[in-house]
């Protein structure tokens, strides 16, 4: 096999399932790669991806217990997934409840790895950490991943993933808004904007075009490396990071590139890894039986059906279409929506992609646009506006029996992958 561009992770011990889970929680992960001359390079990652994030993480000699005690003014939002979540000023801590059921099953015959939703989040973010470390994802892109794992001295959680708290501080005169997601930005800024202010209007269009391009690029990087599919694609899952002052936007005194959008909420995803040269699809176990039932009854959405698919799709156009449609569904400012669509078309590198996506949108879009704002937010409302089959070349939806399923290779004692 061609070793270049692949990342090899040796597993020590006989129990592969336990070894992979230990790898997920390990503070220091050792792996190796080959360069274009087939030279071997050993690497170590301590859950940080670049200098900027190392500085942000404030890692010092304090114990985990002391760090947890020092978290002040943190909010504990309600979690549908029953996670422990603490949102603090600069950091967010997430983890499964103490003694919650952990599922991790490797089914060799079916070539799938079933995990619980908490482990899926951990698994995905761990892999993303390594992809950033190895420059497999462009540094200008933002995808949710932890800075480190706190895995002891906590009474409420089995472990906590410490990550950055994402938000945009939007200042208008003396009023400061903290905006967490693209949904919030649409609701609080775009839908209430004075369109007569042309500079403000045009600069917000530039922001949205840039954000949509970045999300598409993030999805492409993940699909290229691990055949990743986001199975809950909606504007709520797109977080924002930056600092905006309305006065500066009106004066053209701001940098579009410093206002970041983050692809997040990674517990409802699928992706691929290799075990000794054999492709395995990683799925959330709690989804499988549930989605078999609702699929049979015809109640599931496309995104929900994707969560139990054992082979990856031939492209990631559905997620792109669903994210974009979700954004457009939420924009009540029709002038802004129409201008955004036009600007997306004008981008030369996006013309064909945007044309395919817009041609896939059906009449359900106009029906769902009439719903209340809160009722338009789900991925279901976005996905039912898309003619899914039109997104695949000659109807070829899936790729089967492909060796090019992932650059992440787990090696057991019987492996010959490194040869």
N, C-alpha and C positions, 0 to 999 in steps of 0.2 A: 504494500500500500504506500501511497505518497505521504510521508510523515510531515512534510512542511505544512505550516499553518495549524497543525493539530496540537492539542494540549493533552498530555498524558498524566493521569493521576494514579499512582500505584496504591493498591489496597493491601495492607498487611494483615494476614490472618485468614482463617478458613470461612468465617461467616460474612459473606459479601454484603448482606443487608445491614448488619451491624456496622461494618466497616464504612459503608457509604454514609450512614447516619452520623457516625463519629466524625467523619470528614466534614459534614455540614456544621457541626458544633465546635469543631476544633478552632482554636484561636489562630494558630499558624498552620497554613496548608502548604504542603510541598508538592510540586508537580514539575514536569519537565517538558521541554519543547525541542524541536530541531529547526535549525536555520536552513537557508537555501542551499548551503554546502553540506547539509546533513550533519552539522556539528551539534552535539548534545549540549543543552543549557538547562541547569537546574534553577528553579525559581521558588520563592517563598512569598506568600501573601499573608499579611496580618489584618485582613479585612478593611484595608484602606486602598484607594485607587490612585491617588495622586497627591502632590504636595499640598494643594489647596484643601483637600478634604482631611489630610493629616492635621493641618493647622486648625480646621474647624472642629475636629473631634475632641480637642482638649484632653487627650489621653495623658495622664501623669501617674505618679506613684500612689495615688490614693486607692484604697481598696474599693471593690465594687459596692460593698455595703455603704461606705461613706459617700460615694458618688450618688447612690440612690437617695440617701438621707438629704443630700444637698439640693435635690430638685425642688425648686420653689415656684409657687404660682403656676402649677401644672393643672391642666384640665383633663378630666376623665370622661370623654364622650361615650355615649352608649354604643355598644358594638353588636351588630346583628350576628357576627361570627363568634361572639362570646369570648373575645380576646381581652387580655389586659392591655389597655392603651392609656398612656400618659403623654399628653401633648404639652410640652414646655416651651419656653421662649425660643430657644435655638435648636432643641433636640426633641425627638419623639421616640418613645419607647413602646414597643409592641411585643407581645408574646402570648403563648397559650396558657390557659389557666393551669394552676398547679394540679398535677395528677390527672390532667385531661387525657383522653384516650389517644394514643399515637398509633397510626396505621402506616405500615411500610411493608409492602409485599411485592416481591419480584416474581412475575409469572413467566417462566421461560418459554412455555409453549405458545403463549399469546404475544410474547415480546412486549410486555407492558410492565411498568412499575406503578403500583397504586399507592398513593400517599394521602394522608388527611390534609385538610386545607391549610392548617398551620405549617405543616412540613412542606407543602407546596410553596408557600411564601418564602420560607427559609431556603429551600432548595434553589428556587429561581434566583433569589437575590445573591446567594453564594456564587452561583455560576456567573451572574452578571458582574460581580466583583472581579472575578478572574478574567473575564473578557475585557473589562476596562484595563486591568493591570497589564494584559498582554497586547494592548492597543488594537483589539479586535472590534472595538466600538469607538467611534470618533469622540475625542475629548470634548467637543463643543456640544454634544448631545447629553441630555439628562434623562436617566432612567432610575427609578427608585431602587435603592439598595442600601443595606445597612453599613455603618461605619465600623461597628464591632458588635460582638455578642457578649452579653453579661449572663453567665450561665450558672451562677451560684448566689447564695446569701439573699434569696428573694422569697418571701413567704407566699406571694400570690401567683407567681408564674414559674413554669419550668425553666424558662430562659427568657431574656429580653433582647430584642434587636434594637440597638441604638442607631437611629438615623437622623438626618437633618429634618427640622420642621420647615415645611414649605409654605410660603405665603408671599404675596405682593403687598407692600405698604403703599396705599394709594392716597395721596394728600390733595385735598381741594380746599384752598384757603386755610382755615384753621381746623378743618375736619379731616380726621385720618380714618381710613377704612382698611381693615385687614382682610384681604381677599385670598382664599385658599385654593380655589379651583377655577377652571375656565367657566364652569356653570355660574359661579358667583360673579365673575367679571361680566359675563353677558347680562345677568340679572340686574346688577347694581350700577354698571357703567354704560354698556352699549344700549340697552333697552330704554335708558333714561337720558341718553345723550342728545344735545342740541345739534342737529345736523347742519344748521346754518353756519356753525363754526367750522369752516372748511379745513383748516390746518389740523384741528383736533380730530375731525372725521377721518381725514386721509392718513394721519399717523396711526390711528387705531386700526385702519385697514392694513397698513404695513405690518403692524404687530401680529394681526391674525394670520396674514399670509405666511409670515416667518414661523409662527407657532405651528401652523398646520404642516408646513414643509418639514419642520424638525420632528414632529410626531411620525410622519411618514418615513423619514430617514431612520428613526429609532426602530420602528417596526421592521424596516428592511434589514438593518444590521442584525437584529435578533433572529429574523427568519434565515438569513444567510448563514449564520453560525450554528444555530441549534433548532432550526425549523419551528420557531416559536409562533404560537397563535394566541392572541389576547381574546379571551372568550367572555368578556364583559365590557365591550367597547362602547363607551359613552363619555360625554363631556365631564361628568362627575369624576372620572378617573384620571383626568388631566390636571395636575397640580401646577401652581405658578410660583415663581421665585423672582423677586426683584424689588425695585423701589421706584415708584412713579409719582411725579407731581404734575397735576393737571396744568399748572401754569407753564411748566417746562415743555410739556407736550405741545401746548399752544404756540410756543415760541421756537419749536423745532430744536429745543435744547435737551435732547435725550438720545440715548443710544439703544436702538432696537435690539441689538445683539446681547445686551446685558440683562434683558428681561427674558427669563427662561421658562420653558414649559417642560413638565416632567411626566413621563409615562409611568403611571402608578397602579396600585391595587393589584398585586400579582398573585393572588391566591386562586383566581379563576383563569388559569392559563393552561396550555399544554406545550411541551417541547420534547426534544429527543436528546438522548445520550447514547454512547456506545459502551457495552460491556464486552470486553475481549473481541472487538471487531464486529459485534452483533448489535444492530440498532434496537433500542427500546424506546417506547413512547411513555413519557411520564404523565400520569393522569391523576385527578383527585378522586380517591376511592368512594367518597360519599356521594359523588355525582352519578356513578355508574348505574346502580339499580334504580335510583330515582328517575334518571333520564330515560332509561329503558321504558319505564311505565308511562311517563308523560309523552314520550315519542310515539308510543303505541296508541295513545289516546289523541294524538295530534295537537297537544297543547304547547309543545315546546317551541322556542324560537331557534333560529339558525345558530346564534351564539351559544345557546344552551346545548344544542346537539353537538357542536364542535367539542364540548368538554369531554365527551365520551368516545371521540373518534380515535381509533387505534393506529391510524396512519395519517401522515400530515398532508395538507392540501398543496396543490400545484403552485399556489401563490398566496399572498396575504391581502389581496384586494378587498375581500369582504370586510376585514377589520378596518381598513382605510376608509372604505365607503361608509361603514357604520359610524365611525368617529366623526366623519365630516357631516353626515346627515344629522347626527345627534346635535352637532353645533348649529347647523342651519335651522333645525326644528325649534331651538330655543331662542333664536334671534327674532324678536318682535319688531325690531326696527327694519322695516322692509327696504328702505333705501340703502341701509348698511349691508343687508344680506345680498341685495342685487349687485352692489358694487364689489363686495367680496367675491362673489361668484365670477364676476368679470375679470378681476385681478388674478384670480387663480388660473383662469384660462390663458391669460396673457403671458404667464411664466412659461418660456419655451420648453424647459425641461419637464414641465408638468402637463403640457397640453394633452398628450395622448392619455395619460393616466386620468386626468380630470374629466376628459371626454367620456371615457369608459364608465367612470363612476356616475356622472350625471345621466348618462344613457340608461343606467340601471335603476334609477329612481322611478317609482311607479306612482299611481294616483293616490295611494294611501298617504303620501306625504301631505297633500292638501287637507285631507281629513284630519290627520293627527295634529296639524298646525292649529286647528281650531280648539284643541283641548287646553285646559288650564296649564300654566307653566309647570307646575309640579307634576302633572300627569304626562308631560312630554319628556321627562328626564331619563326614563329607563332605556336600557339597550333594546328591550323588546319593541318599543315604539319606533326606534330608529331602524331596527333590522327588518320590520315588516314593511318598511318603505322601499326595500331593495329587492330587485329581481336577481336573486343570487346566481342563477345559472348563466346569466349574461356576462359574469365576471371571469369566466374560465374559457380559455382558448379551446374551441371545438368541443366544449362540454367536458373537458378533462379536469375533473375536480381534484382528484387525489393522485399522489405519486406513491407507488408501491414498489417494494423490493429495491429501494435505492440505498446504496452504500454511503451516499453523500448526505447522511441524515444529521450529522453533528460533528463539530470539531472537538467535543469533550469526550475523552476516552478514559474509562475506568479500567485499570489493569489488575487482574487477579494473579495468583501465583501460577496459573496455567496459561497466562497470556503470552502471545508471540507478537503483540502489536508493535513493539519497539524495533523489531527486526526490519 
